[in-house]
Amino acid sequence: KMGVYASTVEEARQDQTLTQAVIHGVQQANQSLGPGHAPVKRFFILSEDLHLANNHLTPTLQLRRSVVIEKFANVIDDIYDDCLPGDRKQRQPDIPISKPNMDAANMDAANMDAANM
């Protein structure tokens, strides 16, 4: 439906149509949250799937948090870079998406496009 023809996760991550669809989906989910639920403010599309073969999931398909946190520590740090020291309160506008090879100007442009959806 969206005209996205990616054969790898990396190709999908780089597709702007798919990126905008994910941003739009997150915005819709945030709008439907009930009281007391925190909205998604930042996210990152990983370069690989989380699955059993790479030890990211248990046999019952639960996330192995320690493995994922260790493997993707740099991504997690990037997400929380703009937090105030000692807490997790965000200073950035809602839903910035970070992608490899995307500089601050391009990220700001992507965020502006998402805000205008």
Residue frames relative to the residue before (quaternion, step in Angstrom):
aa qw qx qy qz dx dy dz
K 1.0000 0.0000 0.0000 0.0000 0.00 0.00 0.00
M 0.7480 0.4159 -0.2198 0.4682 3.57 0.93 -0.88
G 0.4553 -0.6937 0.4536 0.3251 3.61 1.18 -0.22
V 0.4671 0.6472 -0.4590 0.3901 3.57 1.14 0.63
Y 0.0043 -0.8037 0.5934 -0.0436 3.55 -0.71 1.11
A 0.1689 0.7898 -0.5602 0.1843 3.54 0.37 1.27
S 0.2465 -0.7850 0.5520 0.1351 3.56 -0.90 0.92
T 0.7501 0.2591 -0.1854 0.5795 3.59 1.27 -0.16
V 0.6368 -0.5066 0.4086 0.4135 3.55 -1.28 0.33
E 0.6474 0.5303 -0.3256 0.4401 3.60 0.93 -0.84
E 0.6389 0.5062 -0.3271 0.4782 3.61 0.98 -0.77
A 0.6440 0.5196 -0.3156 0.4644 3.58 0.99 -0.82
R 0.6405 0.5355 -0.3221 0.4464 3.59 0.98 -0.84
Q 0.7179 0.4617 -0.2469 0.4588 3.58 1.00 -0.79
D 0.5690 0.6116 -0.3782 0.3989 3.60 1.25 -0.27
Q 0.3904 -0.7562 0.4795 0.2141 3.60 -0.55 1.18
T 0.5972 0.5574 -0.3678 0.4443 3.62 1.07 -0.63
L 0.6765 0.4759 -0.2831 0.4855 3.55 0.92 -0.91
T 0.6271 0.5395 -0.3328 0.4527 3.58 0.98 -0.84
Q 0.6732 0.4866 -0.2961 0.4715 3.58 0.89 -0.91
A 0.6289 0.5297 -0.3329 0.4617 3.60 1.05 -0.72
V 0.6422 0.5047 -0.3202 0.4800 3.59 1.01 -0.78
I 0.6393 0.5165 -0.3247 0.4681 3.60 0.92 -0.88
H 0.6570 0.5076 -0.3067 0.4655 3.58 0.92 -0.91
G 0.6516 0.5197 -0.3094 0.4579 3.60 0.97 -0.84
V 0.6475 0.5019 -0.3143 0.4796 3.57 1.00 -0.81
Q 0.6389 0.5217 -0.3286 0.4601 3.59 0.97 -0.82
Q 0.6544 0.5039 -0.3139 0.4683 3.60 0.95 -0.84
A 0.6495 0.5079 -0.3168 0.4688 3.58 0.95 -0.86
N 0.6444 0.5236 -0.3224 0.4546 3.59 0.96 -0.81
Q 0.6607 0.5150 -0.3087 0.4506 3.59 1.01 -0.78
S 0.7180 0.4452 -0.2581 0.4687 3.59 1.09 -0.58
L 0.4279 0.7122 -0.4600 0.3130 3.60 1.25 0.12
G 0.4128 -0.6928 0.5363 0.2489 3.52 -1.08 0.74
P 0.7044 -0.4406 0.3298 0.4482 3.55 -1.30 0.12
G 0.7900 0.3242 -0.2452 0.4591 3.54 -1.07 0.76
H 0.6320 0.4985 -0.3425 0.4845 3.60 1.26 -0.01
A 0.3764 -0.7366 0.5212 0.2099 3.55 -0.87 0.97
P 0.4129 -0.7080 0.5103 0.2603 3.60 -0.93 0.84
V 0.5258 -0.5667 0.5151 0.3703 3.55 -1.29 0.34
K 0.1591 -0.8126 0.5568 0.0667 3.57 -0.71 1.07
R 0.7851 0.0338 0.0000 0.6185 3.57 1.07 -0.74
F 0.0506 0.7837 -0.6187 0.0208 3.53 -1.16 0.60
F 0.2130 -0.7534 0.6129 0.1070 3.52 -1.33 0.31
I 0.3013 -0.7262 0.5874 0.1915 3.57 -0.91 0.88
L 0.3618 -0.7680 0.4926 0.1912 3.56 -0.48 1.23
S 0.5349 -0.6493 0.4546 0.2927 3.54 -1.24 0.52
E 0.7760 0.2034 -0.1388 0.5806 3.58 1.24 -0.08
D 0.5464 -0.6029 0.4699 0.3424 3.53 -1.26 0.47
L 0.3746 -0.6670 0.5859 0.2674 3.53 -1.23 0.48
H 0.2177 0.7853 -0.5521 0.1761 3.60 -0.61 1.11
L 0.7426 -0.4262 0.2966 0.4230 3.53 -1.36 0.13
A 0.6625 0.5606 -0.3187 0.3812 3.57 0.84 -0.98
N 0.7558 0.3329 -0.2179 0.5200 3.60 1.02 -0.62
N 0.5474 -0.6845 0.3442 0.3365 3.56 1.31 0.52
H 0.4139 0.7066 -0.4768 0.3193 3.61 1.17 0.44
L 0.7702 0.2655 -0.1344 0.5641 3.57 1.22 -0.55
T 0.4684 -0.6363 0.5308 0.3064 3.54 -1.25 0.53
P 0.6846 -0.4661 0.3422 0.4438 3.63 -1.22 0.14
T 0.6866 0.4263 -0.2840 0.5159 3.61 1.20 -0.42
L 0.5251 -0.6940 0.3520 0.3446 3.57 1.35 0.45
Q 0.4060 0.6599 -0.5152 0.3665 3.56 1.08 0.74
L 0.5457 -0.6364 0.4452 0.3147 3.54 -1.09 0.75
R 0.2934 -0.7081 0.6134 0.1903 3.57 -0.98 0.89
R 0.2788 -0.8254 0.4680 0.1481 3.54 0.17 1.34
S 0.6670 0.5131 -0.3234 0.4327 3.59 0.84 -0.90
V 0.6461 0.5095 -0.3157 0.4725 3.60 1.01 -0.79
V 0.6826 0.4854 -0.2836 0.4669 3.57 0.87 -0.97
I 0.6483 0.5126 -0.3196 0.4634 3.61 0.93 -0.84
E 0.6646 0.4939 -0.3069 0.4693 3.58 0.96 -0.83
K 0.7048 0.4814 -0.2754 0.4425 3.58 0.81 -1.00
F 0.7963 0.2757 -0.1237 0.5240 3.58 0.95 -0.88
A 0.1747 0.8261 -0.5159 0.1447 3.60 1.15 0.63
N 0.6600 0.5111 -0.3228 0.4460 3.61 0.92 -0.82
V 0.6392 0.5097 -0.3222 0.4773 3.60 1.04 -0.73
I 0.6528 0.5063 -0.3074 0.4722 3.57 0.93 -0.90
D 0.6375 0.5172 -0.3249 0.4696 3.59 0.97 -0.82
D 0.6445 0.5226 -0.3215 0.4561 3.60 0.96 -0.83
I 0.6353 0.5334 -0.3319 0.4491 3.58 0.98 -0.81
Y 0.7753 0.3478 -0.1728 0.4980 3.58 0.95 -0.88
D 0.3238 0.7808 -0.4836 0.2271 3.62 1.25 0.16
D 0.7598 0.3953 -0.2045 0.4740 3.56 0.92 -0.86
C 0.4259 0.6914 -0.4720 0.3431 3.59 1.22 0.40
L 0.5412 -0.5820 0.4888 0.3597 3.49 -1.24 0.43
P 0.5685 -0.5976 0.4188 0.3800 3.64 -0.96 0.69
G 0.8192 0.2698 -0.2036 0.4632 3.55 -0.98 0.87
D 0.7928 0.1609 -0.1444 0.5698 3.60 1.18 -0.05
R 0.4939 -0.6684 0.4807 0.2796 3.55 -1.29 0.06
K 0.3477 0.7414 -0.5068 0.2693 3.60 1.15 0.48
Q 0.3603 -0.7673 0.4991 0.1796 3.57 -0.74 1.08
R 0.2432 -0.7483 0.5965 0.1583 3.56 -1.15 0.67
Q 0.6006 0.5879 -0.3508 0.4130 3.59 1.22 -0.35
P 0.5917 -0.5411 0.4364 0.4082 3.60 -1.21 0.35
D 0.6630 -0.5238 0.3574 0.3980 3.56 -1.20 0.47
I 0.9007 0.0822 -0.0890 0.4173 3.46 -1.29 0.77
P 0.2040 0.7229 -0.6361 0.1765 3.60 0.48 1.03
I 0.2220 -0.7621 0.5913 0.1423 3.55 -0.98 0.74
S 0.1828 -0.7749 0.5944 0.1135 3.54 -0.84 0.92
K 0.0204 -0.7794 0.6259 -0.0204 3.53 -1.01 0.87
P 0.5681 -0.5724 0.4417 0.3930 3.57 -1.08 0.55
N 0.8273 0.2078 -0.1785 0.4905 3.57 -1.13 0.67
M 0.5650 0.5495 -0.4151 0.4545 3.59 1.15 0.45
D 0.2562 -0.7823 0.5477 0.1493 3.56 -0.53 1.16
A 0.7356 -0.4425 0.2776 0.4313 3.57 -1.29 0.26
A 0.6466 0.5247 -0.3361 0.4401 3.62 0.92 -0.79
N 0.6724 0.4785 -0.2962 0.4808 3.58 0.93 -0.88
M 0.6295 0.5252 -0.3400 0.4608 3.60 1.01 -0.77
D 0.6409 0.5142 -0.3238 0.4691 3.59 1.00 -0.83
A 0.6453 0.5129 -0.3223 0.4655 3.60 0.98 -0.80
A 0.6416 0.5103 -0.3242 0.4720 3.61 0.98 -0.80
N 0.6513 0.5097 -0.3157 0.4652 3.58 1.00 -0.80
M 0.6391 0.5158 -0.3302 0.4653 3.59 1.00 -0.78
D 0.6280 0.5242 -0.3327 0.4692 3.59 1.01 -0.80
A 0.6617 0.5088 -0.3008 0.4612 3.58 0.95 -0.88
A 0.6564 0.5164 -0.3149 0.4510 3.57 0.99 -0.79
N 0.7015 0.4663 -0.2655 0.4691 3.58 1.15 -0.59
M 0.4501 0.6946 -0.4557 0.3276 3.61 1.24 0.05
